[in-house]
């Protein structure tokens, strides 16, 4: 063993250097581990952020889809409600001025596929067939829903004349309804334009604008009342015109119906006269033929 001081110093220096190297390597290893841990944690955070972002986007898309479906369902419901309301208004419009001859006695509405039952009364096919089916299902004697008379057999025959008259009436009233709706939409557009113009004019100053707005509101109220009154007058006038036209058509049809038996009688008389003339001509021809035969027989006898 060497006891030289330099040797001990060198040994201590090497040991110290080894310790420093080990500490450096340990620190570097810890730093590498910490760096790797930070990287892994960052990756996990990024994955979690991506997952949350994707989940949020999916939730947002599902929410938008649900809102769109609800809005679409609401729109369809409003359209169906508006269509049903318009249909009710149109049916009421049709039935208001309709003659009693155009109304089914069971439904009290315009005829739909009118038929004549065995009691001689016209009905809408669906209602009278429902009455017949109910009587058969209950095992009851089939009777007229209006007169109570028996209707054995329960057959119905299409009423072509009434059907044609109702279709003509409905076509005319549809045209009137379309014109009325067009006038109503035009009045609404004009009212909206007037309101927009008044609001635009009222934006010049707060005080003056409020005063003009109040004046414009009063003017709009008066104009609205006047327009509603004019609309009611127009509707009443159209109803009266429709009733007069229907009554005139009904009178003309009644006249034609009354004339039909007279025409039939004239035709029958004419046929009888022609038949008599033909029989007379045949008799004359027969008499002439008999004379010719007798003359020939006399000549042969001579």
C-alpha positions as CSV (number, residue, x, y, z in Angstrom):
1,X,0.0,0.0,0.0
2,X,1.3,3.4,-1.0
3,X,1.3,6.1,1.7
4,X,2.3,8.9,-0.6
5,X,0.2,12.0,0.0
6,X,-0.3,12.6,-3.8
7,X,-1.6,9.1,-4.2
8,X,-4.3,9.6,-1.5
9,X,-5.1,13.0,-3.0
10,X,-5.5,11.4,-6.5
11,X,-7.7,8.7,-5.0
12,X,-9.9,11.2,-3.3
13,X,-10.1,13.2,-6.4
14,X,-11.1,10.2,-8.5
15,X,-13.7,9.2,-5.9
16,X,-15.1,12.7,-5.8
17,X,-15.2,12.8,-9.6
18,X,-17.0,9.5,-9.6
19,X,-19.5,10.8,-7.1
20,X,-20.1,13.9,-9.2
21,X,-20.5,11.8,-12.3
22,X,-22.9,9.5,-10.6
23,X,-24.9,12.5,-9.3
24,X,-24.9,14.0,-12.8
25,X,-26.1,10.8,-14.3
26,X,-28.7,10.4,-11.7
27,X,-29.9,14.0,-12.2
28,X,-29.9,13.5,-16.0
29,X,-31.8,10.3,-15.6
30,X,-34.3,12.0,-13.3
31,X,-34.6,14.9,-15.7
32,X,-35.2,12.4,-18.6
33,X,-37.8,10.6,-16.6
34,X,-39.5,13.8,-15.7
35,X,-39.4,14.9,-19.3
36,X,-40.9,11.6,-20.4
37,X,-43.6,11.9,-17.7
38,X,-44.4,15.5,-18.8
39,X,-44.6,14.2,-22.4
40,X,-46.9,11.4,-21.4
41,X,-49.0,13.7,-19.3
42,X,-49.2,16.2,-22.2
43,X,-50.2,13.4,-24.6
44,X,-52.9,12.2,-22.1
45,X,-54.2,15.8,-21.7
46,X,-54.2,16.3,-25.5
47,X,-56.1,13.0,-25.9
48,X,-58.5,14.0,-23.2
49,X,-59.0,17.4,-24.8
50,X,-59.6,15.8,-28.2
51,X,-62.0,13.4,-26.7
52,X,-63.9,16.2,-24.8
53,X,-63.9,18.4,-27.9
54,X,-65.3,15.5,-30.0
55,X,-67.9,14.7,-27.4
56,X,-68.8,18.4,-27.2
57,X,-69.1,18.6,-31.0
58,X,-71.3,15.4,-31.0
59,X,-73.5,16.9,-28.2
60,X,-73.7,20.2,-30.1
61,X,-74.6,18.4,-33.3
62,X,-77.2,16.3,-31.5
63,X,-78.6,19.4,-29.9
64,X,-78.8,21.2,-33.3
65,X,-80.4,18.2,-34.9
66,X,-83.0,18.0,-32.1
67,X,-83.7,21.7,-32.4
68,X,-84.1,21.4,-36.1
69,X,-86.4,18.4,-35.7
70,X,-88.4,20.3,-33.1
71,X,-88.6,23.4,-35.3
72,X,-89.6,21.2,-38.3
73,X,-92.2,19.4,-36.3
74,X,-93.5,22.8,-35.0
75,X,-93.6,24.2,-38.5
76,X,-95.4,21.1,-39.8
77,X,-97.9,21.3,-36.9
78,X,-98.5,25.0,-37.6
79,X,-98.9,24.3,-41.3
80,X,-101.4,21.5,-40.6
81,X,-103.2,23.8,-38.1
82,X,-103.3,26.6,-40.6
83,X,-104.4,24.2,-43.4
84,X,-107.2,22.8,-41.1
85,X,-108.3,26.3,-40.2
86,X,-108.3,27.4,-43.8
87,X,-110.3,24.2,-44.7
88,X,-112.8,24.9,-42.0
89,X,-113.1,28.5,-43.1
90,X,-113.5,27.4,-46.7
91,X,-116.2,24.8,-45.8
92,X,-118.0,27.4,-43.8
93,X,-117.7,29.8,-46.7
94,X,-119.1,27.1,-49.0
95,X,-122.0,26.2,-46.7
96,X,-123.0,29.8,-45.9
97,X,-124.7,30.7,-49.2
98,X,-125.4,27.2,-50.4
99,X,-129.0,26.3,-51.3
100,X,-130.8,23.8,-49.1
101,X,-131.0,21.5,-52.1
102,X,-127.1,21.2,-52.1
103,X,-126.9,20.1,-48.4
104,X,-127.0,16.5,-47.2
105,X,-129.9,16.1,-44.7
106,X,-127.7,13.9,-42.5
107,X,-124.4,15.8,-42.4
108,X,-126.0,19.3,-43.0
109,X,-123.0,20.0,-45.3
110,X,-122.5,20.1,-49.0
111,X,-123.1,16.9,-50.8
112,X,-120.1,14.6,-51.3
113,X,-120.8,12.0,-53.9
114,X,-124.6,12.4,-53.7
115,X,-126.8,9.4,-54.2
116,X,-130.5,8.7,-54.1
117,X,-131.8,6.1,-51.6
118,X,-134.9,4.0,-51.9
119,X,-136.9,6.6,-50.0
120,X,-136.4,9.1,-52.9
121,X,-134.2,11.4,-50.9
122,X,-130.6,12.4,-51.8
123,X,-127.8,11.9,-49.3
124,X,-124.0,11.9,-49.2
125,X,-122.9,8.4,-50.0
126,X,-120.7,7.9,-46.9
127,X,-123.4,9.0,-44.5
128,X,-126.3,6.9,-46.0
129,X,-124.1,3.9,-46.4
130,X,-123.0,4.2,-42.8
131,X,-126.7,4.3,-41.8
132,X,-127.4,1.2,-43.9
133,X,-124.4,-0.7,-42.5
134,X,-125.4,0.2,-38.9
135,X,-128.9,-1.0,-39.4
136,X,-127.6,-4.3,-40.9
137,X,-125.0,-4.8,-38.1
138,X,-127.6,-4.2,-35.4
139,X,-130.1,-6.5,-37.1
140,X,-132.7,-3.8,-37.4
141,X,-135.2,-3.2,-40.1
142,X,-133.8,-0.8,-42.7
143,X,-135.8,2.5,-42.5
144,X,-135.4,5.9,-44.0
145,X,-133.5,8.2,-41.7
146,X,-135.7,11.1,-42.7
147,X,-139.2,9.7,-43.2
148,X,-139.0,6.4,-41.3
149,X,-140.4,4.5,-44.2
150,X,-139.0,1.1,-45.0
151,X,-136.0,0.8,-47.4
152,X,-135.8,-2.9,-48.2
153,X,-132.7,-3.8,-50.1
154,X,-130.8,-0.6,-49.1
155,X,-129.6,0.2,-52.7
156,X,-128.5,3.7,-53.7
157,X,-128.2,5.3,-57.1
158,X,-125.8,8.1,-58.0
159,X,-127.5,11.5,-58.4
160,X,-125.6,12.8,-61.4
161,X,-127.7,16.0,-61.7
162,X,-127.1,17.1,-58.1
163,X,-123.5,16.1,-58.3
164,X,-123.0,18.3,-61.4
165,X,-124.8,21.2,-59.8
166,X,-122.8,21.0,-56.6
167,X,-119.5,20.8,-58.5
168,X,-120.4,23.9,-60.5
169,X,-121.3,25.7,-57.3
170,X,-118.1,24.6,-55.6
171,X,-116.0,25.7,-58.5
172,X,-117.6,29.1,-58.6
173,X,-117.2,29.5,-54.8
174,X,-113.6,28.4,-55.0
175,X,-112.9,31.1,-57.5
176,X,-114.6,33.7,-55.2
177,X,-112.6,32.3,-52.2
178,X,-109.3,32.7,-54.1
179,X,-110.1,36.2,-55.0
180,X,-111.1,37.0,-51.5
181,X,-107.8,35.5,-50.1
182,X,-105.8,37.5,-52.6
183,X,-107.6,40.7,-51.6
184,X,-106.9,39.9,-47.9
185,X,-103.2,39.3,-48.6
186,X,-103.0,42.5,-50.5
187,X,-104.5,44.5,-47.6
188,X,-102.1,42.8,-45.2
189,X,-99.1,43.8,-47.4
190,X,-100.4,47.4,-47.6
191,X,-100.9,47.5,-43.9
192,X,-97.4,46.2,-43.2
193,X,-95.9,48.7,-45.7
194,X,-97.8,51.6,-44.0
195,X,-96.6,50.5,-40.5
196,X,-93.0,50.2,-41.8
197,X,-93.3,53.7,-43.3
198,X,-94.7,55.2,-40.1
199,X,-91.9,53.6,-38.0
200,X,-89.3,54.9,-40.4
201,X,-90.7,58.4,-40.2
202,X,-90.9,58.2,-36.4
203,X,-87.1,57.6,-36.0
204,X,-86.1,61.2,-36.5
205,X,-86.3,62.3,-32.9
206,X,-87.3,60.8,-29.6
207,X,-89.9,63.3,-28.5
208,X,-91.2,64.1,-32.0
209,X,-90.8,60.5,-33.0
210,X,-92.9,59.3,-30.0
211,X,-95.6,61.8,-30.8
212,X,-95.7,60.8,-34.5
213,X,-95.7,57.2,-33.5
214,X,-98.7,57.8,-31.3
215,X,-100.4,59.7,-34.1
216,X,-99.4,56.9,-36.5
217,X,-100.8,54.3,-34.1
218,X,-104.1,56.2,-33.9
219,X,-104.2,56.5,-37.7
220,X,-103.4,52.8,-38.1
221,X,-106.2,51.9,-35.7
222,X,-108.7,54.0,-37.7
223,X,-107.4,52.7,-41.0
224,X,-107.6,49.1,-39.7
225,X,-111.2,49.6,-38.6
226,X,-112.1,51.2,-41.9
227,X,-110.4,48.3,-43.8
228,X,-112.2,45.7,-41.7
229,X,-115.5,47.4,-42.2
230,X,-114.9,47.6,-46.0
231,X,-113.8,43.9,-46.0
232,X,-117.0,43.0,-44.2
233,X,-119.1,45.0,-46.6
234,X,-117.4,43.3,-49.6
235,X,-117.9,39.9,-48.1
236,X,-121.6,40.6,-47.4
237,X,-122.0,41.9,-50.9
238,X,-120.4,38.8,-52.4
239,X,-122.5,36.6,-50.2
240,X,-125.7,38.4,-51.4
241,X,-124.5,38.1,-55.0
242,X,-123.8,34.4,-54.5
243,X,-127.2,33.8,-53.0
244,X,-128.9,35.7,-55.8
245,X,-127.0,33.7,-58.4
246,X,-127.8,30.4,-56.7
247,X,-131.4,31.4,-56.3
248,X,-131.6,32.4,-60.0
249,X,-129.9,29.1,-61.0
250,X,-132.3,27.2,-58.8
251,X,-135.3,29.0,-60.4
252,X,-134.0,28.3,-63.9
253,X,-133.5,24.7,-63.0
254,X,-137.0,24.4,-61.5
255,X,-138.4,26.0,-64.7
256,X,-136.5,23.5,-66.8
257,X,-137.7,20.7,-64.6
258,X,-141.3,21.9,-64.9
259,X,-140.9,22.1,-68.7
260,X,-139.5,18.6,-69.0
261,X,-142.9,16.9,-68.4
262,X,-144.5,19.2,-71.0
263,X,-141.7,18.4,-73.5
264,X,-142.2,14.7,-72.8
265,X,-146.0,15.0,-73.4
266,X,-145.4,16.9,-76.6
267,X,-143.0,14.3,-77.8
268,X,-145.4,11.5,-76.9
269,X,-148.3,13.3,-78.8
270,X,-145.9,13.8,-81.7
271,X,-145.0,10.1,-81.7
272,X,-148.7,9.1,-81.5
273,X,-149.6,11.4,-84.4
274,X,-146.8,9.9,-86.5
275,X,-147.9,6.4,-85.6
276,X,-151.5,7.2,-86.6
277,X,-150.2,8.7,-89.9
278,X,-148.1,5.6,-90.6
279,X,-151.1,3.3,-89.8
280,X,-153.3,5.4,-92.1
281,X,-150.8,5.1,-94.9
282,X,-150.6,1.4,-94.4
283,X,-154.4,1.1,-94.5
284,X,-154.5,3.2,-97.7
285,X,-151.8,1.0,-99.3
286,X,-153.7,-2.1,-98.3
287,X,-157.0,-0.8,-99.7
288,X,-155.3,0.2,-103.0
289,X,-153.7,-3.3,-103.2
290,X,-157.1,-4.9,-102.6
291,X,-158.6,-2.9,-105.4
292,X,-155.8,-3.9,-107.8
293,X,-156.3,-7.6,-106.8
294,X,-160.1,-7.4,-107.4
295,X,-159.6,-5.6,-110.7
296,X,-157.2,-8.4,-111.9
297,X,-159.7,-11.1,-110.8
298,X,-162.6,-9.4,-112.7
299,X,-160.4,-9.2,-115.8
300,X,-159.5,-12.9,-115.5
301,X,-163.2,-13.8,-115.1
302,X,-164.1,-11.9,-118.3
